């Protein structure tokens, strides 16, 4: 079973600190996604900072989200 995101905090330079339900806390770099259409709005740091936990993963007000497997597997 994949770990579920239970808390997310925006950090500097478009990085998210994510706490998972297995106790791990990892960092996810969103910068590589910012040139994709769904994520372009998030270049506005105020919009980026409105990230929230949504189901198994995280999402923003504009509907952009990250696949739960990708979120966990690509976090460091």
N, CA, C and O atoms as CSV, one atom per row, in Angstrom:
chain,resi,resn,atom,element,x,y,z
A,1,UNK,N,N,0.835,-1.180,0.000
A,1,UNK,CA,C,0.000,0.000,0.000
A,1,UNK,C,C,0.887,1.253,0.000
A,1,UNK,O,O,1.846,1.340,0.766
A,2,UNK,N,N,0.563,2.209,-0.853
A,2,UNK,CA,C,1.378,3.425,-0.950
A,2,UNK,C,C,1.132,4.329,0.244
A,2,UNK,O,O,0.007,4.412,0.739
A,3,UNK,N,N,2.166,5.004,0.708
A,3,UNK,CA,C,1.985,5.980,1.781
A,3,UNK,C,C,1.112,7.147,1.316
A,3,UNK,O,O,1.160,7.555,0.156
A,4,UNK,N,N,0.332,7.662,2.229
A,4,UNK,CA,C,-0.592,8.758,1.957
A,4,UNK,C,C,-0.028,10.051,2.529
A,4,UNK,O,O,0.476,10.063,3.652
A,5,UNK,N,N,-0.109,11.136,1.771
A,5,UNK,CA,C,0.295,12.445,2.278
A,5,UNK,C,C,-0.695,12.877,3.351
A,5,UNK,O,O,-1.906,12.831,3.134
A,6,UNK,N,N,-0.186,13.298,4.512
A,6,UNK,CA,C,-1.078,13.752,5.583
A,6,UNK,C,C,-0.827,15.211,5.971
A,6,UNK,O,O,-1.633,15.816,6.678
A,7,UNK,N,N,0.285,15.769,5.510
A,7,UNK,CA,C,0.586,17.169,5.786
A,7,UNK,C,C,1.541,17.680,4.714
A,7,UNK,O,O,2.415,16.948,4.250
A,8,UNK,N,N,1.370,18.933,4.328
A,8,UNK,CA,C,2.255,19.532,3.330
A,8,UNK,C,C,2.539,20.971,3.736
A,8,UNK,O,O,1.646,21.703,4.161
A,9,UNK,N,N,3.818,21.363,3.592
A,9,UNK,CA,C,4.242,22.728,3.889
A,9,UNK,C,C,5.081,23.231,2.721
A,9,UNK,O,O,6.066,22.596,2.343
A,10,UNK,N,N,4.694,24.374,2.145
A,10,UNK,CA,C,5.539,24.950,1.102
A,10,UNK,C,C,6.823,25.493,1.705
A,10,UNK,O,O,6.804,26.104,2.774
A,11,UNK,N,N,7.924,25.276,1.030
A,11,UNK,CA,C,9.232,25.777,1.443
A,11,UNK,C,C,9.738,26.736,0.375
A,11,UNK,O,O,9.038,27.015,-0.598
A,12,UNK,N,N,10.939,27.234,0.554
A,12,UNK,CA,C,11.533,28.141,-0.436
A,12,UNK,C,C,11.828,27.413,-1.740
A,12,UNK,O,O,12.023,26.198,-1.769
A,13,UNK,N,N,11.856,28.194,-2.820
A,13,UNK,CA,C,12.302,27.714,-4.124
A,13,UNK,C,C,11.426,26.593,-4.696
A,13,UNK,O,O,11.932,25.671,-5.335
A,14,UNK,N,N,10.120,26.678,-4.464
A,14,UNK,CA,C,9.143,25.742,-5.024
A,14,UNK,C,C,9.368,24.294,-4.577
A,14,UNK,O,O,9.223,23.355,-5.360
A,15,UNK,N,N,9.717,24.144,-3.330
A,15,UNK,CA,C,9.884,22.813,-2.731
A,15,UNK,C,C,8.775,22.623,-1.703
A,15,UNK,O,O,8.399,23.557,-0.995
A,16,UNK,N,N,8.261,21.402,-1.632
A,16,UNK,CA,C,7.251,21.049,-0.639
A,16,UNK,C,C,7.836,20.076,0.373
A,16,UNK,O,O,8.555,19.146,0.006
A,17,UNK,N,N,7.530,20.289,1.636
A,17,UNK,CA,C,7.856,19.323,2.687
A,17,UNK,C,C,6.581,18.528,2.937
A,17,UNK,O,O,5.551,19.095,3.301
A,18,UNK,N,N,6.653,17.231,2.742
A,18,UNK,CA,C,5.473,16.385,2.826
A,18,UNK,C,C,5.659,15.336,3.901
A,18,UNK,O,O,6.670,14.636,3.940
A,19,UNK,N,N,4.674,15.237,4.769
A,19,UNK,CA,C,4.652,14.187,5.790
A,19,UNK,C,C,3.697,13.105,5.312
A,19,UNK,O,O,2.566,13.388,4.916
A,20,UNK,N,N,4.163,11.864,5.352
A,20,UNK,CA,C,3.360,10.730,4.925
A,20,UNK,C,C,2.883,9.930,6.129
A,20,UNK,O,O,3.461,10.020,7.213
A,21,UNK,N,N,1.833,9.152,5.935
A,21,UNK,CA,C,1.244,8.412,7.052
A,21,UNK,C,C,2.109,7.264,7.556
A,21,UNK,O,O,1.746,6.615,8.537
A,22,UNK,N,N,3.235,6.999,6.916
A,22,UNK,CA,C,4.167,5.985,7.412
A,22,UNK,C,C,5.241,6.613,8.305
A,22,UNK,O,O,6.172,5.933,8.736
A,23,UNK,N,N,5.104,7.933,8.581
A,23,UNK,CA,C,6.041,8.631,9.447
A,23,UNK,C,C,7.175,9.340,8.728
A,23,UNK,O,O,7.911,10.111,9.345
A,24,UNK,N,N,7.328,9.093,7.436
A,24,UNK,CA,C,8.403,9.748,6.681
A,24,UNK,C,C,8.041,11.197,6.374
A,24,UNK,O,O,6.883,11.528,6.120
A,25,UNK,N,N,9.056,12.046,6.405
A,25,UNK,CA,C,8.928,13.435,5.969
A,25,UNK,C,C,9.935,13.612,4.840
A,25,UNK,O,O,11.132,13.395,5.026
A,26,UNK,N,N,9.439,14.010,3.663
A,26,UNK,CA,C,10.287,14.098,2.480
A,26,UNK,C,C,10.088,15.439,1.795
A,26,UNK,O,O,9.107,16.140,2.041
A,27,UNK,N,N,11.039,15.786,0.928
A,27,UNK,CA,C,10.967,17.017,0.149
A,27,UNK,C,C,10.688,16.691,-1.313
A,27,UNK,O,O,11.270,15.765,-1.878
A,28,UNK,N,N,9.785,17.469,-1.919
A,28,UNK,CA,C,9.432,17.294,-3.325
A,28,UNK,C,C,9.655,18.605,-4.051
A,28,UNK,O,O,9.103,19.634,-3.662
A,29,UNK,N,N,10.457,18.577,-5.100
A,29,UNK,CA,C,10.789,19.761,-5.892
A,29,UNK,C,C,9.766,19.920,-7.021
A,29,UNK,O,O,9.672,19.066,-7.903
A,30,UNK,N,N,9.009,21.004,-6.990
A,30,UNK,CA,C,7.973,21.240,-7.993
A,30,UNK,C,C,8.514,21.998,-9.213
A,30,UNK,O,O,7.837,22.059,-10.239
A,31,UNK,N,N,9.701,22.566,-9.124
A,31,UNK,CA,C,10.249,23.375,-10.223
A,31,UNK,C,C,10.172,22.697,-11.590
A,31,UNK,O,O,9.805,23.367,-12.555
A,32,UNK,N,N,10.493,21.416,-11.732
A,32,UNK,CA,C,10.426,20.796,-13.066
A,32,UNK,C,C,9.015,20.780,-13.669
A,32,UNK,O,O,8.871,20.596,-14.878
A,33,UNK,N,N,7.990,20.966,-12.860
A,33,UNK,CA,C,6.608,20.919,-13.330
A,33,UNK,C,C,6.082,22.288,-13.759
A,33,UNK,O,O,5.063,22.367,-14.446
A,34,UNK,N,N,6.751,23.351,-13.370
A,34,UNK,CA,C,6.218,24.704,-13.541
A,34,UNK,C,C,6.063,25.143,-14.996
A,34,UNK,O,O,5.348,26.110,-15.258
A,35,UNK,N,N,6.696,24.481,-15.933
A,35,UNK,CA,C,6.532,24.833,-17.340
A,35,UNK,C,C,5.419,24.046,-18.019
A,35,UNK,O,O,5.143,24.262,-19.199
A,36,UNK,N,N,4.782,23.146,-17.299
A,36,UNK,CA,C,3.625,22.417,-17.826
A,36,UNK,C,C,2.381,23.270,-17.616
A,36,UNK,O,O,2.244,23.933,-16.589
A,37,UNK,N,N,1.499,23.253,-18.565
A,37,UNK,CA,C,0.323,24.124,-18.555
A,37,UNK,C,C,-0.446,24.089,-17.229
A,37,UNK,O,O,-0.814,25.145,-16.715
A,38,UNK,N,N,-0.692,22.926,-16.676
A,38,UNK,CA,C,-1.485,22.812,-15.446
A,38,UNK,C,C,-0.812,23.477,-14.250
A,38,UNK,O,O,-1.478,23.819,-13.273
A,39,UNK,N,N,0.503,23.660,-14.323
A,39,UNK,CA,C,1.249,24.186,-13.182
A,39,UNK,C,C,1.735,25.625,-13.374
A,39,UNK,O,O,2.305,26.205,-12.450
A,40,UNK,N,N,1.517,26.213,-14.564
A,40,UNK,CA,C,2.037,27.550,-14.851
A,40,UNK,C,C,1.587,28.597,-13.844
A,40,UNK,O,O,2.374,29.468,-13.472
A,41,UNK,N,N,0.329,28.531,-13.391
A,41,UNK,CA,C,-0.185,29.491,-12.405
A,41,UNK,C,C,0.615,29.473,-11.108
A,41,UNK,O,O,0.659,30.462,-10.376
A,42,UNK,N,N,1.242,28.343,-10.837
A,42,UNK,CA,C,1.944,28.177,-9.562
A,42,UNK,C,C,3.280,28.902,-9.530
A,42,UNK,O,O,3.948,28.918,-8.496
A,43,UNK,N,N,3.679,29.501,-10.641
A,43,UNK,CA,C,4.872,30.343,-10.621
A,43,UNK,C,C,4.630,31.552,-9.720
A,43,UNK,O,O,5.573,32.142,-9.193
A,44,UNK,N,N,3.356,31.913,-9.549
A,44,UNK,CA,C,2.970,32.935,-8.581
A,44,UNK,C,C,3.100,32.287,-7.202
A,44,UNK,O,O,2.327,31.394,-6.855
A,45,UNK,N,N,4.064,32.731,-6.432
A,45,UNK,CA,C,4.383,32.071,-5.158
A,45,UNK,C,C,3.198,32.058,-4.202
A,45,UNK,O,O,3.052,31.124,-3.414
A,46,UNK,N,N,2.351,33.081,-4.261
A,46,UNK,CA,C,1.168,33.088,-3.389
A,46,UNK,C,C,0.231,31.935,-3.734
A,46,UNK,O,O,-0.344,31.309,-2.844
A,47,UNK,N,N,0.079,31.657,-5.023
A,47,UNK,CA,C,-0.754,30.526,-5.445
A,47,UNK,C,C,-0.074,29.204,-5.090
A,47,UNK,O,O,-0.732,28.264,-4.645
A,48,UNK,N,N,1.231,29.136,-5.285
A,48,UNK,CA,C,1.980,27.925,-4.941
A,48,UNK,C,C,1.813,27.589,-3.454
A,48,UNK,O,O,1.635,26.428,-3.086
A,49,UNK,N,N,1.870,28.602,-2.624
A,49,UNK,CA,C,1.813,28.410,-1.173
A,49,UNK,C,C,0.449,27.951,-0.676
A,49,UNK,O,O,0.315,27.603,0.498
A,50,UNK,N,N,-0.558,27.939,-1.527
A,50,UNK,CA,C,-1.900,27.494,-1.129
A,50,UNK,C,C,-2.093,25.992,-1.337
A,50,UNK,O,O,-3.227,25.521,-1.427
A,51,UNK,N,N,-1.021,25.255,-1.412
A,51,UNK,CA,C,-1.079,23.806,-1.567
A,51,UNK,C,C,-1.753,23.181,-0.341
A,51,UNK,O,O,-1.637,23.693,0.772
A,52,UNK,N,N,-2.455,22.074,-0.561
A,52,UNK,CA,C,-3.128,21.378,0.531
A,52,UNK,C,C,-3.127,19.871,0.269
A,52,UNK,O,O,-2.936,19.420,-0.860
A,53,UNK,N,N,-3.341,19.116,1.323
A,53,UNK,CA,C,-3.508,17.669,1.190
A,53,UNK,C,C,-4.869,17.432,0.552
A,53,UNK,O,O,-5.858,18.071,0.911
A,54,UNK,N,N,-4.905,16.506,-0.397
A,54,UNK,CA,C,-6.140,16.198,-1.114
A,54,UNK,C,C,-6.175,14.704,-1.396
A,54,UNK,O,O,-5.488,14.225,-2.298
A,55,UNK,N,N,-6.957,13.979,-0.642
A,55,UNK,CA,C,-7.011,12.522,-0.820
A,55,UNK,C,C,-5.692,11.878,-0.439
A,55,UNK,O,O,-5.218,12.045,0.685
A,56,UNK,N,N,-5.090,11.136,-1.377
A,56,UNK,CA,C,-3.817,10.464,-1.119
A,56,UNK,C,C,-2.616,11.357,-1.404
A,56,UNK,O,O,-1.484,11.006,-1.072
A,57,UNK,N,N,-2.860,12.512,-2.020
A,57,UNK,CA,C,-1.774,13.343,-2.503
A,57,UNK,C,C,-1.969,14.794,-2.081
A,57,UNK,O,O,-2.541,15.073,-1.027
A,58,UNK,N,N,-1.488,15.714,-2.915
A,58,UNK,CA,C,-1.607,17.147,-2.656
A,58,UNK,C,C,-2.177,17.820,-3.905
A,58,UNK,O,O,-2.104,17.277,-5.007
A,59,UNK,N,N,-2.753,19.026,-3.710
A,59,UNK,CA,C,-3.340,19.751,-4.843
A,59,UNK,C,C,-3.352,21.243,-4.534
A,59,UNK,O,O,-3.155,21.676,-3.399
A,60,UNK,N,N,-3.592,22.008,-5.592
A,60,UNK,CA,C,-3.699,23.464,-5.480
A,60,UNK,C,C,-5.091,23.892,-5.896
A,60,UNK,O,O,-5.855,23.110,-6.462
A,61,UNK,N,N,-5.413,25.146,-5.608
A,61,UNK,CA,C,-6.738,25.689,-5.910
A,61,UNK,C,C,-7.067,25.662,-7.398
A,61,UNK,O,O,-8.240,25.578,-7.759
A,62,UNK,N,N,-6.065,25.730,-8.268
A,62,UNK,CA,C,-6.317,25.729,-9.717
A,62,UNK,C,C,-6.577,24.328,-10.267
A,62,UNK,O,O,-6.795,24.168,-11.468
A,63,UNK,N,N,-6.556,23.316,-9.405
A,63,UNK,CA,C,-6.814,21.936,-9.828
A,63,UNK,C,C,-5.571,21.126,-10.120
A,63,UNK,O,O,-5.662,19.916,-10.325
A,64,UNK,N,N,-4.413,21.760,-10.145
A,64,UNK,CA,C,-3.166,21.021,-10.374
A,64,UNK,C,C,-2.916,20.082,-9.198
A,64,UNK,O,O,-3.136,20.437,-8.040
A,65,UNK,N,N,-2.455,18.890,-9.519
A,65,UNK,CA,C,-2.120,17.922,-8.474
A,65,UNK,C,C,-0.965,17.048,-8.948
A,65,UNK,O,O,-0.557,17.110,-10.107
A,66,UNK,N,N,-0.456,16.249,-8.048
A,66,UNK,CA,C,0.645,15.325,-8.347
A,66,UNK,C,C,0.152,13.910,-8.062
A,66,UNK,O,O,-0.470,13.659,-7.029
A,67,UNK,N,N,0.426,13.005,-8.964
A,67,UNK,CA,C,0.078,11.593,-8.768
A,67,UNK,C,C,0.664,11.118,-7.435
A,67,UNK,O,O,1.832,11.392,-7.161
A,68,UNK,N,N,-0.105,10.417,-6.599
A,68,UNK,CA,C,0.401,9.972,-5.303
A,68,UNK,C,C,1.685,9.142,-5.384
A,68,UNK,O,O,2.574,9.302,-4.548
A,69,UNK,N,N,1.791,8.262,-6.378
A,69,UNK,CA,C,3.006,7.446,-6.515
A,69,UNK,C,C,4.197,8.317,-6.874
A,69,UNK,O,O,5.288,8.145,-6.329
A,70,UNK,N,N,3.986,9.255,-7.795
A,70,UNK,CA,C,5.038,10.163,-8.207
A,70,UNK,C,C,5.487,11.039,-7.030
A,70,UNK,O,O,6.680,11.259,-6.822
A,71,UNK,N,N,4.518,11.526,-6.277
A,71,UNK,CA,C,4.801,12.378,-5.125
A,71,UNK,C,C,5.713,11.653,-4.136
A,71,UNK,O,O,6.706,12.215,-3.674
A,72,UNK,N,N,5.378,10.423,-3.818
A,72,UNK,CA,C,6.159,9.660,-2.844
A,72,UNK,C,C,7.499,9.210,-3.425
A,72,UNK,O,O,8.541,9.394,-2.797
A,73,UNK,N,N,7.475,8.624,-4.615
A,73,UNK,CA,C,8.685,8.036,-5.188
A,73,UNK,C,C,9.737,9.063,-5.587
A,73,UNK,O,O,10.930,8.763,-5.551
A,74,UNK,N,N,9.318,10.272,-5.966
A,74,UNK,CA,C,10.285,11.288,-6.392
A,74,UNK,C,C,10.668,12.253,-5.277
A,74,UNK,O,O,11.494,13.142,-5.483
A,75,UNK,N,N,10.083,12.087,-4.118
A,75,UNK,CA,C,10.470,12.907,-2.963
A,75,UNK,C,C,11.744,12.358,-2.369
A,75,UNK,O,O,12.015,11.159,-2.443
A,76,UNK,N,N,12.528,13.252,-1.776
A,76,UNK,CA,C,13.808,12.828,-1.177
A,76,UNK,C,C,13.821,13.131,0.292
A,76,UNK,O,O,14.808,12.850,0.971
